[in-house]
Amino acid sequence: MASNFYFDLRGSRTVIIDQEGIVAKDLNEAIVEALAALREMRASGELDEFGDGWKLAIRDDKGVVQKAFSIW
């Protein structure tokens, strides 16, 4: 069954909330999508202003963080 997942950017003092999210069949599919999004954002320079402490967090529709990755 498909679920909603959200990709938030989290720094030490700031969280940029993903309000749109994606629909994925499971957490593994959401992880694949999150890693692809990170590659695209790195390549386009969207992440250049963010420091080493930032993470991309995958959150489920209940708001629970299921997985987090360093953006670098």
CHARMM-style PDB file with segment names, atoms N, HN, CA, C and O in Angstrom:
ATOM      1  N   MET     1       0.843  -1.183   0.000  1.00  0.00      PROA
ATOM      2  CA  MET     1       0.000   0.000   0.000  1.00  0.00      PROA
ATOM      3  C   MET     1       0.885   1.242   0.000  1.00  0.00      PROA
ATOM      4  O   MET     1       1.858   1.311   0.751  1.00  0.00      PROA
ATOM      5  N   ALA     2       0.564   2.192  -0.811  1.00  0.00      PROA
ATOM      6  HN  ALA     2      -0.227   2.136  -1.421  1.00  0.00      PROA
ATOM      7  CA  ALA     2       1.353   3.418  -0.928  1.00  0.00      PROA
ATOM      8  C   ALA     2       1.151   4.321   0.290  1.00  0.00      PROA
ATOM      9  O   ALA     2       0.090   4.346   0.912  1.00  0.00      PROA
ATOM     10  N   SER     3       2.207   5.051   0.596  1.00  0.00      PROA
ATOM     11  HN  SER     3       3.069   5.031   0.090  1.00  0.00      PROA
ATOM     12  CA  SER     3       2.179   5.981   1.728  1.00  0.00      PROA
ATOM     13  C   SER     3       2.779   7.312   1.313  1.00  0.00      PROA
ATOM     14  O   SER     3       3.507   7.402   0.325  1.00  0.00      PROA
ATOM     15  N   ASN     4       2.463   8.336   2.076  1.00  0.00      PROA
ATOM     16  HN  ASN     4       1.872   8.263   2.879  1.00  0.00      PROA
ATOM     17  CA  ASN     4       3.059   9.651   1.853  1.00  0.00      PROA
ATOM     18  C   ASN     4       4.343   9.772   2.655  1.00  0.00      PROA
ATOM     19  O   ASN     4       4.410   9.359   3.812  1.00  0.00      PROA
ATOM     20  N   PHE     5       5.371  10.350   2.018  1.00  0.00      PROA
ATOM     21  HN  PHE     5       5.317  10.686   1.077  1.00  0.00      PROA
ATOM     22  CA  PHE     5       6.639  10.636   2.672  1.00  0.00      PROA
ATOM     23  C   PHE     5       7.025  12.066   2.337  1.00  0.00      PROA
ATOM     24  O   PHE     5       6.690  12.578   1.269  1.00  0.00      PROA
ATOM     25  N   TYR     6       7.725  12.701   3.249  1.00  0.00      PROA
ATOM     26  HN  TYR     6       7.998  12.285   4.116  1.00  0.00      PROA
ATOM     27  CA  TYR     6       8.120  14.100   3.108  1.00  0.00      PROA
ATOM     28  C   TYR     6       9.621  14.209   3.316  1.00  0.00      PROA
ATOM     29  O   TYR     6      10.192  13.518   4.160  1.00  0.00      PROA
ATOM     30  N   PHE     7      10.263  15.085   2.536  1.00  0.00      PROA
ATOM     31  HN  PHE     7       9.800  15.646   1.850  1.00  0.00      PROA
ATOM     32  CA  PHE     7      11.709  15.269   2.601  1.00  0.00      PROA
ATOM     33  C   PHE     7      12.004  16.646   3.183  1.00  0.00      PROA
ATOM     34  O   PHE     7      11.954  17.649   2.470  1.00  0.00      PROA
ATOM     35  N   ASP     8      12.307  16.695   4.456  1.00  0.00      PROA
ATOM     36  HN  ASP     8      12.348  15.880   5.035  1.00  0.00      PROA
ATOM     37  CA  ASP     8      12.613  17.956   5.140  1.00  0.00      PROA
ATOM     38  C   ASP     8      14.120  18.183   5.162  1.00  0.00      PROA
ATOM     39  O   ASP     8      14.893  17.231   5.277  1.00  0.00      PROA
ATOM     40  N   LEU     9      14.537  19.438   5.052  1.00  0.00      PROA
ATOM     41  HN  LEU     9      13.909  20.211   4.959  1.00  0.00      PROA
ATOM     42  CA  LEU     9      15.935  19.804   5.250  1.00  0.00      PROA
ATOM     43  C   LEU     9      16.069  20.298   6.676  1.00  0.00      PROA
ATOM     44  O   LEU     9      15.336  21.191   7.101  1.00  0.00      PROA
ATOM     45  N   ARG    10      17.006  19.716   7.420  1.00  0.00      PROA
ATOM     46  HN  ARG    10      17.601  18.990   7.075  1.00  0.00      PROA
ATOM     47  CA  ARG    10      17.145  20.032   8.846  1.00  0.00      PROA
ATOM     48  C   ARG    10      18.561  20.480   9.160  1.00  0.00      PROA
ATOM     49  O   ARG    10      19.532  19.767   8.906  1.00  0.00      PROA
ATOM     50  N   GLY    11      18.654  21.679   9.718  1.00  0.00      PROA
ATOM     51  HN  GLY    11      17.865  22.258   9.924  1.00  0.00      PROA
ATOM     52  CA  GLY    11      19.919  22.193  10.216  1.00  0.00      PROA
ATOM     53  C   GLY    11      19.882  22.218  11.730  1.00  0.00      PROA
ATOM     54  O   GLY    11      18.922  21.749  12.343  1.00  0.00      PROA
ATOM     55  N   SER    12      20.923  22.764  12.331  1.00  0.00      PROA
ATOM     56  HN  SER    12      21.702  23.145  11.833  1.00  0.00      PROA
ATOM     57  CA  SER    12      20.975  22.770  13.795  1.00  0.00      PROA
ATOM     58  C   SER    12      19.900  23.660  14.410  1.00  0.00      PROA
ATOM     59  O   SER    12      19.436  23.394  15.519  1.00  0.00      PROA
ATOM     60  N   ARG    13      19.503  24.709  13.705  1.00  0.00      PROA
ATOM     61  HN  ARG    13      19.880  24.925  12.804  1.00  0.00      PROA
ATOM     62  CA  ARG    13      18.493  25.634  14.246  1.00  0.00      PROA
ATOM     63  C   ARG    13      17.280  25.833  13.346  1.00  0.00      PROA
ATOM     64  O   ARG    13      16.316  26.497  13.727  1.00  0.00      PROA
ATOM     65  N   THR    14      17.335  25.261  12.168  1.00  0.00      PROA
ATOM     66  HN  THR    14      18.118  24.721  11.859  1.00  0.00      PROA
ATOM     67  CA  THR    14      16.295  25.524  11.179  1.00  0.00      PROA
ATOM     68  C   THR    14      15.809  24.222  10.556  1.00  0.00      PROA
ATOM     69  O   THR    14      16.593  23.306  10.310  1.00  0.00      PROA
ATOM     70  N   VAL    15      14.509  24.154  10.307  1.00  0.00      PROA
ATOM     71  HN  VAL    15      13.872  24.898  10.507  1.00  0.00      PROA
ATOM     72  CA  VAL    15      13.933  23.037   9.564  1.00  0.00      PROA
ATOM     73  C   VAL    15      13.126  23.623   8.414  1.00  0.00      PROA
ATOM     74  O   VAL    15      12.266  24.481   8.613  1.00  0.00      PROA
ATOM     75  N   ILE    16      13.415  23.147   7.216  1.00  0.00      PROA
ATOM     76  HN  ILE    16      14.113  22.450   7.054  1.00  0.00      PROA
ATOM     77  CA  ILE    16      12.641  23.538   6.036  1.00  0.00      PROA
ATOM     78  C   ILE    16      11.720  22.360   5.739  1.00  0.00      PROA
ATOM     79  O   ILE    16      12.162  21.302   5.291  1.00  0.00      PROA
ATOM     80  N   ILE    17      10.439  22.567   5.998  1.00  0.00      PROA
ATOM     81  HN  ILE    17      10.080  23.426   6.362  1.00  0.00      PROA
ATOM     82  CA  ILE    17       9.434  21.508   5.922  1.00  0.00      PROA
ATOM     83  C   ILE    17       8.971  21.300   4.482  1.00  0.00      PROA
ATOM     84  O   ILE    17       8.636  22.253   3.778  1.00  0.00      PROA
ATOM     85  N   ASP    18       8.958  20.058   4.065  1.00  0.00      PROA
ATOM     86  HN  ASP    18       9.230  19.283   4.637  1.00  0.00      PROA
ATOM     87  CA  ASP    18       8.374  19.665   2.781  1.00  0.00      PROA
ATOM     88  C   ASP    18       6.879  19.491   3.014  1.00  0.00      PROA
ATOM     89  O   ASP    18       6.463  18.571   3.719  1.00  0.00      PROA
ATOM     90  N   GLN    19       6.078  20.360   2.433  1.00  0.00      PROA
ATOM     91  HN  GLN    19       6.416  21.108   1.860  1.00  0.00      PROA
ATOM     92  CA  GLN    19       4.631  20.277   2.630  1.00  0.00      PROA
ATOM     93  C   GLN    19       3.936  19.505   1.514  1.00  0.00      PROA
ATOM     94  O   GLN    19       2.770  19.132   1.642  1.00  0.00      PROA
ATOM     95  N   GLU    20       4.659  19.266   0.417  1.00  0.00      PROA
ATOM     96  HN  GLU    20       5.607  19.569   0.313  1.00  0.00      PROA
ATOM     97  CA  GLU    20       4.069  18.559  -0.720  1.00  0.00      PROA
ATOM     98  C   GLU    20       4.239  17.045  -0.597  1.00  0.00      PROA
ATOM     99  O   GLU    20       3.268  16.298  -0.711  1.00  0.00      PROA
ATOM    100  N   GLY    21       5.459  16.601  -0.367  1.00  0.00      PROA
ATOM    101  HN  GLY    21       6.248  17.208  -0.274  1.00  0.00      PROA
ATOM    102  CA  GLY    21       5.746  15.183  -0.201  1.00  0.00      PROA
ATOM    103  C   GLY    21       5.643  14.387  -1.486  1.00  0.00      PROA
ATOM    104  O   GLY    21       5.400  14.928  -2.565  1.00  0.00      PROA
ATOM    105  N   ILE    22       5.837  13.081  -1.338  1.00  0.00      PROA
ATOM    106  HN  ILE    22       6.034  12.641  -0.461  1.00  0.00      PROA
ATOM    107  CA  ILE    22       5.705  12.138  -2.447  1.00  0.00      PROA
ATOM    108  C   ILE    22       4.864  10.960  -1.976  1.00  0.00      PROA
ATOM    109  O   ILE    22       4.668  10.758  -0.777  1.00  0.00      PROA
ATOM    110  N   VAL    23       4.376  10.197  -2.927  1.00  0.00      PROA
ATOM    111  HN  VAL    23       4.535  10.361  -3.900  1.00  0.00      PROA
ATOM    112  CA  VAL    23       3.706   8.937  -2.624  1.00  0.00      PROA
ATOM    113  C   VAL    23       4.665   7.829  -3.051  1.00  0.00      PROA
ATOM    114  O   VAL    23       5.117   7.802  -4.195  1.00  0.00      PROA
ATOM    115  N   ALA    24       4.971   6.921  -2.137  1.00  0.00      PROA
ATOM    116  HN  ALA    24       4.604   6.942  -1.207  1.00  0.00      PROA
ATOM    117  CA  ALA    24       5.866   5.803  -2.423  1.00  0.00      PROA
ATOM    118  C   ALA    24       5.263   4.523  -1.862  1.00  0.00      PROA
ATOM    119  O   ALA    24       4.478   4.551  -0.914  1.00  0.00      PROA
ATOM    120  N   LYS    25       5.645   3.397  -2.467  1.00  0.00      PROA
ATOM    121  HN  LYS    25       6.283   3.375  -3.237  1.00  0.00      PROA
ATOM    122  CA  LYS    25       5.068   2.121  -2.008  1.00  0.00      PROA
ATOM    123  C   LYS    25       5.576   1.711  -0.638  1.00  0.00      PROA
ATOM    124  O   LYS    25       4.891   1.004   0.100  1.00  0.00      PROA
ATOM    125  N   ASP    26       6.813   2.170  -0.290  1.00  0.00      PROA
ATOM    126  HN  ASP    26       7.370   2.744  -0.890  1.00  0.00      PROA
ATOM    127  CA  ASP    26       7.370   1.846   1.020  1.00  0.00      PROA
ATOM    128  C   ASP    26       8.553   2.768   1.311  1.00  0.00      PROA
ATOM    129  O   ASP    26       8.901   3.621   0.494  1.00  0.00      PROA
ATOM    130  N   LEU    27       9.163   2.592   2.471  1.00  0.00      PROA
ATOM    131  HN  LEU    27       8.880   1.899   3.135  1.00  0.00      PROA
ATOM    132  CA  LEU    27      10.289   3.436   2.864  1.00  0.00      PROA
ATOM    133  C   LEU    27      11.461   3.276   1.908  1.00  0.00      PROA
ATOM    134  O   LEU    27      12.135   4.257   1.596  1.00  0.00      PROA
ATOM    135  N   ASN    28      11.717   2.062   1.437  1.00  0.00      PROA
ATOM    136  HN  ASN    28      11.169   1.265   1.690  1.00  0.00      PROA
ATOM    137  CA  ASN    28      12.833   1.853   0.508  1.00  0.00      PROA
ATOM    138  C   ASN    28      12.679   2.684  -0.759  1.00  0.00      PROA
ATOM    139  O   ASN    28      13.651   3.269  -1.237  1.00  0.00      PROA
ATOM    140  N   GLU    29      11.478   2.739  -1.303  1.00  0.00      PROA
ATOM    141  HN  GLU    29      10.689   2.263  -0.915  1.00  0.00      PROA
ATOM    142  CA  GLU    29      11.242   3.554  -2.495  1.00  0.00      PROA
ATOM    143  C   GLU    29      11.420   5.034  -2.158  1.00  0.00      PROA
ATOM    144  O   GLU    29      11.960   5.786  -2.969  1.00  0.00      PROA
ATOM    145  N   ALA    30      10.983   5.455  -0.993  1.00  0.00      PROA
ATOM    146  HN  ALA    30      10.544   4.844  -0.334  1.00  0.00      PROA
ATOM    147  CA  ALA    30      11.164   6.851  -0.574  1.00  0.00      PROA
ATOM    148  C   ALA    30      12.648   7.185  -0.436  1.00  0.00      PROA
ATOM    149  O   ALA    30      13.064   8.289  -0.786  1.00  0.00      PROA
ATOM    150  N   ILE    31      13.451   6.248   0.068  1.00  0.00      PROA
ATOM    151  HN  ILE    31      13.113   5.351   0.353  1.00  0.00      PROA
ATOM    152  CA  ILE    31      14.896   6.470   0.190  1.00  0.00      PROA
ATOM    153  C   ILE    31      15.523   6.658  -1.186  1.00  0.00      PROA
ATOM    154  O   ILE    31      16.337   7.562  -1.378  1.00  0.00      PROA
ATOM    155  N   VAL    32      15.153   5.817  -2.140  1.00  0.00      PROA
ATOM    156  HN  VAL    32      14.492   5.083  -1.984  1.00  0.00      PROA
ATOM    157  CA  VAL    32      15.668   5.949  -3.509  1.00  0.00      PROA
ATOM    158  C   VAL    32      15.320   7.327  -4.068  1.00  0.00      PROA
ATOM    159  O   VAL    32      16.169   7.984  -4.670  1.00  0.00      PROA
ATOM    160  N   GLU    33      14.087   7.764  -3.874  1.00  0.00      PROA
ATOM    161  HN  GLU    33      13.397   7.230  -3.385  1.00  0.00      PROA
ATOM    162  CA  GLU    33      13.654   9.079  -4.359  1.00  0.00      PROA
ATOM    163  C   GLU    33      14.401  10.211  -3.645  1.00  0.00      PROA
ATOM    164  O   GLU    33      14.775  11.203  -4.271  1.00  0.00      PROA
ATOM    165  N   ALA    34      14.612  10.061  -2.348  1.00  0.00      PROA
ATOM    166  HN  ALA    34      14.308   9.255  -1.840  1.00  0.00      PROA
ATOM    167  CA  ALA    34      15.324  11.089  -1.579  1.00  0.00      PROA
ATOM    168  C   ALA    34      16.763  11.227  -2.057  1.00  0.00      PROA
ATOM    169  O   ALA    34      17.263  12.341  -2.214  1.00  0.00      PROA
ATOM    170  N   LEU    35      17.430  10.100  -2.289  1.00  0.00      PROA
ATOM    171  HN  LEU    35      17.024   9.195  -2.161  1.00  0.00      PROA
ATOM    172  CA  LEU    35      18.816  10.153  -2.764  1.00  0.00      PROA
ATOM    173  C   LEU    35      18.901  10.760  -4.161  1.00  0.00      PROA
ATOM    174  O   LEU    35      19.842  11.493  -4.464  1.00  0.00      PROA
ATOM    175  N   ALA    36      17.925  10.460  -5.010  1.00  0.00      PROA
ATOM    176  HN  ALA    36      17.161   9.865  -4.764  1.00  0.00      PROA
ATOM    177  CA  ALA    36      17.883  11.070  -6.344  1.00  0.00      PROA
ATOM    178  C   ALA    36      17.669  12.580  -6.234  1.00  0.00      PROA
ATOM    179  O   ALA    36      18.294  13.352  -6.961  1.00  0.00      PROA
ATOM    180  N   ALA    37      16.791  12.996  -5.328  1.00  0.00      PROA
ATOM    181  HN  ALA    37      16.284  12.369  -4.737  1.00  0.00      PROA
ATOM    182  CA  ALA    37      16.550  14.432  -5.121  1.00  0.00      PROA
ATOM    183  C   ALA    37      17.811  15.126  -4.623  1.00  0.00      PROA
ATOM    184  O   ALA    37      18.121  16.234  -5.060  1.00  0.00      PROA
ATOM    185  N   LEU    38      18.543  14.484  -3.710  1.00  0.00      PROA
ATOM    186  HN  LEU    38      18.291  13.584  -3.355  1.00  0.00      PROA
ATOM    187  CA  LEU    38      19.799  15.062  -3.218  1.00  0.00      PROA
ATOM    188  C   LEU    38      20.809  15.224  -4.347  1.00  0.00      PROA
ATOM    189  O   LEU    38      21.469  16.259  -4.444  1.00  0.00      PROA
ATOM    190  N   ARG    39      20.936  14.209  -5.202  1.00  0.00      PROA
ATOM    191  HN  ARG    39      20.401  13.368  -5.124  1.00  0.00      PROA
ATOM    192  CA  ARG    39      21.867  14.310  -6.343  1.00  0.00      PROA
ATOM    193  C   ARG    39      21.505  15.487  -7.235  1.00  0.00      PROA
ATOM    194  O   ARG    39      22.379  16.254  -7.639  1.00  0.00      PROA
ATOM    195  N   GLU    40      20.221  15.633  -7.543  1.00  0.00      PROA
ATOM    196  HN  GLU    40      19.511  15.009  -7.215  1.00  0.00      PROA
ATOM    197  CA  GLU    40      19.765  16.734  -8.394  1.00  0.00      PROA
ATOM    198  C   GLU    40      20.033  18.086  -7.743  1.00  0.00      PROA
ATOM    199  O   GLU    40      20.487  19.018  -8.405  1.00  0.00      PROA
ATOM    200  N   MET    41      19.753  18.192  -6.446  1.00  0.00      PROA
ATOM    201  HN  MET    41      19.383  17.435  -5.908  1.00  0.00      PROA
ATOM    202  CA  MET    41      19.943  19.465  -5.746  1.00  0.00      PROA
ATOM    203  C   MET    41      21.424  19.819  -5.639  1.00  0.00      PROA
ATOM    204  O   MET    41      21.783  20.993  -5.729  1.00  0.00      PROA
ATOM    205  N   ARG    42      22.289  18.820  -5.448  1.00  0.00      PROA
ATOM    206  HN  ARG    42      21.997  17.866  -5.375  1.00  0.00      PROA
ATOM    207  CA  ARG    42      23.735  19.077  -5.434  1.00  0.00      PROA
ATOM    208  C   ARG    42      24.195  19.562  -6.802  1.00  0.00      PROA
ATOM    209  O   ARG    42      24.930  20.544  -6.902  1.00  0.00      PROA
ATOM    210  N   ALA    43      23.764  18.877  -7.851  1.00  0.00      PROA
ATOM    211  HN  ALA    43      23.166  18.079  -7.770  1.00  0.00      PROA
ATOM    212  CA  ALA    43      24.185  19.204  -9.214  1.00  0.00      PROA
ATOM    213  C   ALA    43      23.726  20.593  -9.638  1.00  0.00      PROA
ATOM    214  O   ALA    43      24.441  21.291 -10.357  1.00  0.00      PROA
ATOM    215  N   SER    44      22.546  20.994  -9.200  1.00  0.00      PROA
ATOM    216  HN  SER    44      21.965  20.427  -8.616  1.00  0.00      PROA
ATOM    217  CA  SER    44      22.005  22.298  -9.600  1.00  0.00      PROA
ATOM    218  C   SER    44      22.532  23.449  -8.753  1.00  0.00      PROA
ATOM    219  O   SER    44      22.319  24.615  -9.086  1.00  0.00      PROA
ATOM    220  N   GLY    45      23.220  23.125  -7.654  1.00  0.00      PROA
ATOM    221  HN  GLY    45      23.393  22.177  -7.384  1.00  0.00      PROA
ATOM    222  CA  GLY    45      23.739  24.165  -6.772  1.00  0.00      PROA
ATOM    223  C   GLY    45      22.760  24.625  -5.713  1.00  0.00      PROA
ATOM    224  O   GLY    45      23.059  25.549  -4.957  1.00  0.00      PROA
ATOM    225  N   GLU    46      21.590  23.995  -5.644  1.00  0.00      PROA
ATOM    226  HN  GLU    46      21.348  23.244  -6.258  1.00  0.00      PROA
ATOM    227  CA  GLU    46      20.577  24.398  -4.661  1.00  0.00      PROA
ATOM    228  C   GLU    46      21.054  24.261  -3.223  1.00  0.00      PROA
ATOM    229  O   GLU    46      20.555  24.955  -2.337  1.00  0.00      PROA
ATOM    230  N   LEU    47      22.010  23.376  -2.982  1.00  0.00      PROA
ATOM    231  HN  LEU    47      22.415  22.813  -3.702  1.00  0.00      PROA
ATOM    232  CA  LEU    47      22.462  23.120  -1.616  1.00  0.00      PROA
ATOM    233  C   LEU    47      23.729  23.877  -1.252  1.00  0.00      PROA
ATOM    234  O   LEU    47      24.241  23.729  -0.143  1.00  0.00      PROA
ATOM    235  N   ASP    48      24.240  24.686  -2.171  1.00  0.00      PROA
ATOM    236  HN  ASP    48      23.823  24.807  -3.073  1.00  0.00      PROA
ATOM    237  CA  ASP    48      25.518  25.369  -1.944  1.00  0.00      PROA
ATOM    238  C   ASP    48      25.518  26.251  -0.701  1.00  0.00      PROA
ATOM    239  O   ASP    48      26.563  26.421  -0.073  1.00  0.00      PROA
ATOM    240  N   GLU    49      24.386  26.808  -0.338  1.00  0.00      PROA
ATOM    241  HN  GLU    49      23.537  26.670  -0.849  1.00  0.00      PROA
ATOM    242  CA  GLU    49      24.323  27.708   0.816  1.00  0.00      PROA
ATOM    243  C   GLU    49      24.206  26.971   2.155  1.00  0.00      PROA
ATOM    244  O   GLU    49      24.284  27.590   3.216  1.00  0.00      PROA
ATOM    245  N   PHE    50      24.022  25.659   2.103  1.00  0.00      PROA
ATOM    246  HN  PHE    50      23.959  25.156   1.241  1.00  0.00      PROA
ATOM    247  CA  PHE    50      23.844  24.875   3.319  1.00  0.00      PROA
ATOM    248  C   PHE    50      25.172  24.277   3.760  1.00  0.00      PROA
ATOM    249  O   PHE    50      25.946  23.797   2.932  1.00  0.00      PROA
ATOM    250  N   GLY    51      25.435  24.305   5.064  1.00  0.00      PROA
ATOM    251  HN  GLY    51      24.806  24.695   5.737  1.00  0.00      PROA
ATOM    252  CA  GLY    51      26.692  23.797   5.611  1.00  0.00      PROA
ATOM    253  C   GLY    51      26.679  22.296   5.840  1.00  0.00      PROA
ATOM    254  O   GLY    51      25.732  21.594   5.486  1.00  0.00      PROA
ATOM    255  N   ASP    52      27.759  21.832   6.441  1.00  0.00      PROA
ATOM    256  HN  ASP    52      28.528  22.403   6.728  1.00  0.00      PROA
ATOM    257  CA  ASP    52      27.952  20.401   6.664  1.00  0.00      PROA
ATOM    258  C   ASP    52      26.942  19.775   7.619  1.00  0.00      PROA
ATOM    259  O   ASP    52      26.689  18.574   7.527  1.00  0.00      PROA
ATOM    260  N   GLY    53      26.365  20.536   8.520  1.00  0.00      PROA
ATOM    261  HN  GLY    53      26.570  21.512   8.595  1.00  0.00      PROA
ATOM    262  CA  GLY    53      25.470  19.972   9.525  1.00  0.00      PROA
ATOM    263  C   GLY    53      24.066  19.685   9.033  1.00  0.00      PROA
ATOM    264  O   GLY    53      23.260  19.139   9.786  1.00  0.00      PROA
ATOM    265  N   TRP    54      23.748  20.029   7.807  1.00  0.00      PROA
ATOM    266  HN  TRP    54      24.403  20.472   7.195  1.00  0.00      PROA
ATOM    267  CA  TRP    54      22.394  19.858   7.296  1.00  0.00      PROA
ATOM    268  C   TRP    54      22.128  18.414   6.890  1.00  0.00      PROA
ATOM    269  O   TRP    54      23.013  17.710   6.404  1.00  0.00      PROA
ATOM    270  N   LYS    55      20.885  17.996   7.104  1.00  0.00      PROA
ATOM    271  HN  LYS    55      20.166  18.568   7.499  1.00  0.00      PROA
ATOM    272  CA  LYS    55      20.449  16.647   6.741  1.00  0.00      PROA
ATOM    273  C   LYS    55      19.139  16.719   5.969  1.00  0.00      PROA
ATOM    274  O   LYS    55      18.364  17.664   6.115  1.00  0.00      PROA
ATOM    275  N   LEU    56      18.912  15.720   5.159  1.00  0.00      PROA
ATOM    276  HN  LEU    56      19.542  14.952   5.040  1.00  0.00      PROA
ATOM    277  CA  LEU    56      17.613  15.522   4.543  1.00  0.00      PROA
ATOM    278  C   LEU    56      16.946  14.403   5.336  1.00  0.00      PROA
ATOM    279  O   LEU    56      17.465  13.289   5.409  1.00  0.00      PROA
ATOM    280  N   ALA    57      15.804  14.702   5.922  1.00  0.00      PROA
ATOM    281  HN  ALA    57      15.382  15.607   5.862  1.00  0.00      PROA
ATOM    282  CA  ALA    57      15.083  13.733   6.748  1.00  0.00      PROA
ATOM    283  C   ALA    57      13.831  13.274   6.013  1.00  0.00      PROA
ATOM    284  O   ALA    57      13.068  14.088   5.493  1.00  0.00      PROA
ATOM    285  N   ILE    58      13.633  11.976   5.977  1.00  0.00      PROA
ATOM    286  HN  ILE    58      14.253  11.314   6.399  1.00  0.00      PROA
ATOM    287  CA  ILE    58      12.423  11.403   5.390  1.00  0.00      PROA
ATOM    288  C   ILE    58      11.438  11.173   6.526  1.00  0.00      PROA
ATOM    289  O   ILE    58      11.698  10.417   7.462  1.00  0.00      PROA
ATOM    290  N   ARG    59      10.308  11.844   6.417  1.00  0.00      PROA
ATOM    291  HN  ARG    59      10.096  12.458   5.657  1.00  0.00      PROA
ATOM    292  CA  ARG    59       9.292  11.773   7.465  1.00  0.00      PROA
ATOM    293  C   ARG    59       8.042  11.136   6.889  1.00  0.00      PROA
ATOM    294  O   ARG    59       7.689  11.380   5.735  1.00  0.00      PROA
ATOM    295  N   ASP    60       7.368  10.316   7.694  1.00  0.00      PROA
ATOM    296  HN  ASP    60       7.655  10.118   8.632  1.00  0.00      PROA
ATOM    297  CA  ASP    60       6.127   9.693   7.235  1.00  0.00      PROA
ATOM    298  C   ASP    60       4.942  10.629   7.472  1.00  0.00      PROA
ATOM    299  O   ASP    60       5.109  11.735   7.985  1.00  0.00      PROA
ATOM    300  N   ASP    61       3.756  10.179   7.098  1.00  0.00      PROA
ATOM    301  HN  ASP    61       3.621   9.280   6.681  1.00  0.00      PROA
ATOM    302  CA  ASP    61       2.580  11.056   7.210  1.00  0.00      PROA
ATOM    303  C   ASP    61       2.138  11.289   8.650  1.00  0.00      PROA
ATOM    304  O   ASP    61       1.257  12.112   8.897  1.00  0.00      PROA
ATOM    305  N   LYS    62       2.736  10.579   9.599  1.00  0.00      PROA
ATOM    306  HN  LYS    62       3.452   9.911   9.398  1.00  0.00      PROA
ATOM    307  CA  LYS    62       2.471  10.832  11.021  1.00  0.00      PROA
ATOM    308  C   LYS    62       3.480  11.800  11.619  1.00  0.00      PROA
ATOM    309  O   LYS    62       3.378  12.172  12.788  1.00  0.00      PROA
ATOM    310  N   GLY    63       4.466  12.211  10.802  1.00  0.00      PROA
ATOM    311  HN  GLY    63       4.549  11.909   9.852  1.00  0.00      PROA
ATOM    312  CA  GLY    63       5.473  13.155  11.267  1.00  0.00      PROA
ATOM    313  C   GLY    63       6.712  12.514  11.864  1.00  0.00      PROA
ATOM    314  O   GLY    63       7.588  13.216  12.370  1.00  0.00      PROA
ATOM    315  N   VAL    64       6.798  11.191  11.812  1.00  0.00      PROA
ATOM    316  HN  VAL    64       6.087  10.621  11.401  1.00  0.00      PROA
ATOM    317  CA  VAL    64       7.940  10.468  12.383  1.00  0.00      PROA
ATOM    318  C   VAL    64       9.066  10.385  11.351  1.00  0.00      PROA
ATOM    319  O   VAL    64       8.849   9.955  10.218  1.00  0.00      PROA
ATOM    320  N   VAL    65      10.272  10.800  11.753  1.00  0.00      PROA
ATOM    321  HN  VAL    65      10.448  11.149  12.674  1.00  0.00      PROA
ATOM    322  CA  VAL    65      11.425  10.703  10.856  1.00  0.00      PROA
ATOM    323  C   VAL    65      11.823   9.234  10.763  1.00  0.00      PROA
ATOM    324  O   VAL    65      12.132   8.591  11.766  1.00  0.00      PROA
ATOM    325  N   GLN    66      11.810   8.720   9.535  1.00  0.00      PROA
ATOM    326  HN  GLN    66      11.559   9.243   8.720  1.00  0.00      PROA
ATOM    327  CA  GLN    66      12.130   7.318   9.293  1.00  0.00      PROA
ATOM    328  C   GLN    66      13.596   7.098   8.928  1.00  0.00      PROA
ATOM    329  O   GLN    66      14.152   6.033   9.194  1.00  0.00      PROA
ATOM    330  N   LYS    67      14.222   8.112   8.316  1.00  0.00      PROA
ATOM    331  HN  LYS    67      13.770   8.977   8.100  1.00  0.00      PROA
ATOM    332  CA  LYS    67      15.615   8.003   7.874  1.00  0.00      PROA
ATOM    333  C   LYS    67      16.127   9.414   7.635  1.00  0.00      PROA
ATOM    334  O   LYS    67      15.360  10.302   7.261  1.00  0.00      PROA
ATOM    335  N   ALA    68      17.422   9.623   7.851  1.00  0.00      PROA
ATOM    336  HN  ALA    68      18.044   8.902   8.155  1.00  0.00      PROA
ATOM    337  CA  ALA    68      18.030  10.932   7.593  1.00  0.00      PROA
ATOM    338  C   ALA    68      19.406  10.726   6.971  1.00  0.00      PROA
ATOM    339  O   ALA    68      20.124   9.785   7.309  1.00  0.00      PROA
ATOM    340  N   PHE    69      19.760  11.631   6.051  1.00  0.00      PROA
ATOM    341  HN  PHE    69      19.177  12.396   5.776  1.00  0.00      PROA
ATOM    342  CA  PHE    69      21.043  11.585   5.354  1.00  0.00      PROA
ATOM    343  C   PHE    69      21.692  12.951   5.432  1.00  0.00      PROA
ATOM    344  O   PHE    69      21.004  13.971   5.391  1.00  0.00      PROA
ATOM    345  N   SER    70      23.008  12.980   5.543  1.00  0.00      PROA
ATOM    346  HN  SER    70      23.566  12.151   5.576  1.00  0.00      PROA
ATOM    347  CA  SER    70      23.729  14.235   5.380  1.00  0.00      PROA
ATOM    348  C   SER    70      23.522  14.695   3.940  1.00  0.00      PROA
ATOM    349  O   SER    70      23.531  13.873   3.023  1.00  0.00      PROA
ATOM    350  N   ILE    71      23.336  15.993   3.731  1.00  0.00      PROA
ATOM    351  HN  ILE    71      23.329  16.660   4.475  1.00  0.00      PROA
ATOM    352  CA  ILE    71      23.145  16.462   2.357  1.00  0.00      PROA
ATOM    353  C   ILE    71      24.445  16.446   1.576  1.00  0.00      PROA
ATOM    354  O   ILE    71      24.429  16.550   0.350  1.00  0.00      PROA
ATOM    355  N   TRP    72      25.559  16.319   2.256  1.00  0.00      PROA
ATOM    356  HN  TRP    72      25.572  16.234   3.252  1.00  0.00      PROA
ATOM    357  CA  TRP    72      26.861  16.238   1.583  1.00  0.00      PROA
ATOM    358  C   TRP    72      27.409  14.877   1.785  1.00  0.00      PROA
ATOM    359  OT1 TRP    72      28.501  14.574   1.306  1.00  0.00      PROA
TER     360      TRP     72
END
